[in-house]
Amino acid sequence: LSVTSVEDPVIMSKIRQNLREKHARHIADLRAYYDSEIQSLKQKLEASHKTASGFCNLCVRNRCDQLDAALNEASARIKALENKNNMLEKQVADWRERFYAVNNTSKVLQERIEEMRTNNKEKDNTISRLKSRLKDLEEAFEKAYKLSDNKNTRLKEENKMFQNLLGEYESLGKEHERVKDTLNTTENKLLDANTQISDLKRTISKLEAQLKQVEHENTLKLRH
């Protein structure tokens, strides 16, 4: 198994279905084997009532009891391993859901960062244009100030325009700083989300290794 396989629910569903079918076949084979042995011994036991001594009958009964006990023990072990498999599958599904949630959050944060960067770039361009306009107005204001006193009205109007533009520039500068702070905060959240994704991937890999070990143990016990 790989992280890609874990992310694909179709592959995981097929794997679980194959495991269940394999367990069912092993259990059926074991039951058929033990049932055949028990049936054979019962037939021998019935035949021994006519031909063998009481000691042979006791041996056959003991053998039947041993096979019954072995069948019950094997069934119990298989049931325990199936329960453990189901528990590990639930854990893998839970971690996979958490991985998807964190991954989606990371994508959303990345999109927001890109959007904020675009807006920040646009505001930077706007600030640059305002700076250029402010410089032009300053030059015009200096030229107008050097003219005669008869142009005082025009100077007042230009001064008012200059003050308004200066206020707009300062407002955009403050907003620009706030956007930068928000961008830094969002980037930190993205780093935390990426760290959490890495932790979840390592946890999923551990769970996959544990599941593989349990399947191997299950196969060995089924063969036993």
C-alpha positions as CSV (number, residue, x, y, z in Angstrom):
1,L,0.0,0.0,0.0
2,S,1.0,3.6,-0.6
3,V,-0.4,7.0,0.3
4,T,-1.9,7.2,-3.2
5,S,-3.7,3.9,-2.6
6,V,-4.9,5.1,0.7
7,E,-6.3,8.2,-0.9
8,D,-8.2,6.1,-3.5
9,P,-11.4,4.7,-1.8
10,V,-11.9,2.3,-4.7
11,I,-8.6,0.6,-4.1
12,M,-9.1,0.5,-0.4
13,S,-12.6,-1.0,-0.9
14,K,-11.1,-3.7,-3.2
15,I,-8.4,-4.5,-0.7
16,R,-10.9,-4.9,2.1
17,Q,-13.2,-7.0,-0.1
18,N,-10.2,-9.3,-1.1
19,L,-9.3,-9.7,2.6
20,R,-12.8,-10.6,3.6
21,E,-13.0,-13.1,0.7
22,K,-9.7,-14.6,1.6
23,H,-10.6,-15.0,5.3
24,A,-14.0,-16.5,4.3
25,R,-12.2,-19.1,2.1
26,H,-9.7,-20.0,4.8
27,I,-12.4,-20.4,7.4
28,A,-14.5,-22.5,4.9
29,D,-11.5,-24.7,4.1
30,L,-10.7,-25.2,7.8
31,R,-14.2,-26.0,8.7
32,A,-14.4,-28.4,5.7
33,Y,-11.2,-30.1,6.8
34,Y,-12.1,-30.5,10.4
35,D,-15.7,-31.6,9.5
36,S,-14.2,-34.2,7.2
37,E,-11.8,-35.4,9.8
38,I,-14.6,-35.5,12.4
39,Q,-16.9,-37.3,10.1
40,S,-14.2,-39.8,9.2
41,L,-13.5,-40.4,12.8
42,K,-17.1,-40.8,13.6
43,Q,-17.4,-43.4,10.9
44,K,-14.4,-45.2,12.3
45,L,-15.9,-44.9,15.7
46,E,-19.2,-46.5,14.5
47,A,-17.2,-49.2,12.8
48,S,-15.1,-49.8,15.9
49,H,-18.3,-50.5,17.9
50,K,-18.5,-53.7,15.9
51,T,-14.9,-54.7,15.4
52,A,-12.6,-52.8,17.9
53,S,-12.2,-52.9,21.6
54,G,-13.3,-50.2,24.1
55,F,-9.8,-48.8,24.2
56,C,-9.8,-47.9,20.5
57,N,-13.2,-46.3,20.9
58,L,-11.9,-44.1,23.6
59,C,-8.9,-43.1,21.4
60,V,-11.2,-42.2,18.6
61,R,-13.5,-40.1,20.9
62,N,-10.4,-38.3,22.3
63,R,-9.3,-37.5,18.8
64,C,-12.7,-36.1,17.9
65,D,-12.6,-34.0,21.0
66,Q,-9.1,-32.7,20.2
67,L,-10.2,-31.8,16.6
68,D,-13.3,-30.0,18.0
69,A,-11.2,-28.1,20.4
70,A,-8.7,-27.2,17.6
71,L,-11.5,-26.1,15.4
72,N,-12.9,-23.9,18.1
73,E,-9.5,-22.4,18.9
74,A,-8.8,-21.7,15.2
75,S,-12.2,-20.0,14.8
76,A,-11.6,-17.9,17.9
77,R,-8.1,-16.8,16.6
78,I,-9.5,-16.0,13.2
79,K,-12.3,-14.0,14.8
80,A,-9.8,-12.0,16.9
81,L,-7.7,-11.3,13.8
82,E,-10.7,-10.2,11.9
83,N,-11.7,-7.8,14.7
84,K,-8.2,-6.4,14.8
85,N,-8.3,-6.0,11.0
86,N,-11.6,-4.1,11.2
87,M,-10.2,-1.8,13.9
88,L,-7.2,-1.0,11.8
89,E,-9.3,-0.3,8.8
90,K,-11.4,2.1,10.8
91,Q,-8.3,3.9,12.0
92,V,-6.9,4.2,8.5
93,A,-10.3,5.5,7.3
94,D,-10.3,8.1,10.1
95,W,-6.8,9.3,9.5
96,R,-7.5,9.4,5.7
97,E,-10.6,11.7,6.4
98,R,-8.5,13.9,8.6
99,F,-5.8,14.0,5.9
100,Y,-8.4,15.0,3.3
101,A,-9.7,17.8,5.6
102,V,-6.3,19.2,6.3
103,N,-5.4,19.0,2.6
104,N,-8.6,20.8,1.6
105,T,-7.8,23.5,4.3
106,S,-4.3,23.8,2.9
107,K,-5.7,24.3,-0.6
108,V,-8.2,27.0,0.6
109,L,-5.4,28.8,2.4
110,Q,-3.2,28.6,-0.6
111,E,-6.0,30.1,-2.8
112,R,-6.6,32.9,-0.2
113,I,-2.8,33.7,-0.2
114,E,-2.7,33.9,-3.9
115,E,-5.8,36.1,-3.9
116,M,-4.3,38.4,-1.2
117,R,-1.0,38.6,-3.1
118,T,-2.8,39.6,-6.2
119,N,-4.8,42.3,-4.3
120,N,-1.6,43.4,-2.6
121,K,0.1,43.8,-5.9
122,E,-2.8,45.8,-7.3
123,K,-2.6,48.1,-4.2
124,D,1.1,48.5,-4.6
125,N,0.5,49.6,-8.2
126,T,-2.2,52.0,-7.0
127,I,0.2,53.4,-4.3
128,S,2.9,53.9,-7.0
129,R,0.5,55.8,-9.2
130,L,-0.6,57.9,-6.3
131,K,3.0,58.7,-5.4
132,S,3.6,59.8,-9.0
133,R,0.4,61.9,-8.9
134,L,1.5,63.4,-5.5
135,K,4.9,64.3,-6.9
136,D,3.3,66.0,-9.9
137,L,0.9,67.9,-7.7
138,E,3.8,69.0,-5.4
139,E,5.7,70.3,-8.5
140,A,2.5,72.0,-9.7
141,F,2.0,73.5,-6.2
142,E,5.5,74.8,-6.1
143,K,5.1,76.4,-9.5
144,A,1.7,77.9,-8.6
145,Y,3.1,79.3,-5.3
146,K,5.7,81.2,-7.3
147,L,3.0,83.0,-9.3
148,S,1.5,86.2,-8.4
149,D,-0.9,86.7,-5.4
150,N,-3.8,87.1,-7.8
151,K,-3.8,83.3,-8.1
152,N,-4.4,82.6,-4.4
153,T,-7.8,81.0,-5.1
154,R,-6.3,78.6,-7.5
155,L,-3.6,77.8,-5.0
156,K,-6.2,77.1,-2.3
157,E,-8.0,74.7,-4.6
158,E,-4.9,72.9,-5.5
159,N,-3.8,72.7,-1.9
160,K,-7.2,71.2,-1.0
161,M,-6.8,68.6,-3.8
162,F,-3.3,67.9,-2.5
163,Q,-4.5,67.4,1.1
164,N,-7.3,65.1,-0.1
165,L,-4.8,63.1,-2.2
166,L,-2.4,62.9,0.7
167,G,-5.2,61.6,3.0
168,E,-6.1,59.0,0.4
169,Y,-2.4,58.0,0.1
170,E,-2.1,57.6,3.9
171,S,-5.3,55.6,4.1
172,L,-4.0,53.2,1.3
173,G,-0.7,52.9,3.1
174,K,-2.4,51.8,6.3
175,E,-4.6,49.3,4.4
176,H,-1.5,48.0,2.7
177,E,0.2,47.3,6.0
178,R,-2.9,45.5,7.3
179,V,-3.0,43.4,4.1
180,K,0.7,42.5,4.6
181,D,0.0,41.5,8.3
182,T,-2.9,39.3,7.2
183,L,-0.8,37.7,4.4
184,N,1.9,36.8,6.9
185,T,-0.7,35.3,9.3
186,T,-2.2,33.2,6.5
187,E,1.2,32.0,5.3
188,N,2.0,30.8,8.9
189,K,-1.3,28.9,8.9
190,L,-0.4,27.3,5.6
191,L,2.9,26.2,7.1
192,D,1.1,24.7,10.1
193,A,-1.3,22.9,7.8
194,N,1.6,21.5,5.7
195,T,3.3,20.3,8.9
196,Q,0.0,18.6,10.0
197,I,-0.3,16.9,6.5
198,S,3.2,15.5,6.9
199,D,2.4,14.2,10.4
200,L,-0.8,12.6,9.0
201,K,1.1,11.0,6.1
202,R,3.6,9.4,8.5
203,T,0.8,8.2,10.8
204,I,-1.0,6.6,7.8
205,S,2.2,4.9,6.7
206,K,2.6,3.5,10.2
207,L,-1.0,2.2,10.2
208,E,-0.5,0.7,6.8
209,A,2.6,-1.1,8.0
210,Q,0.7,-2.3,11.1
211,L,-2.1,-3.5,8.9
212,K,0.3,-5.3,6.7
213,Q,1.9,-7.0,9.7
214,V,-1.5,-8.1,11.0
215,E,-2.4,-9.5,7.6
216,H,0.9,-11.4,7.5
217,E,0.3,-12.7,11.0
218,N,-3.3,-13.7,10.0
219,T,-2.0,-15.6,7.0
220,L,0.6,-17.5,9.1
221,K,-2.0,-18.4,11.7
222,L,-4.5,-19.5,9.1
223,R,-1.8,-21.7,7.6
224,H,-1.0,-23.1,11.1
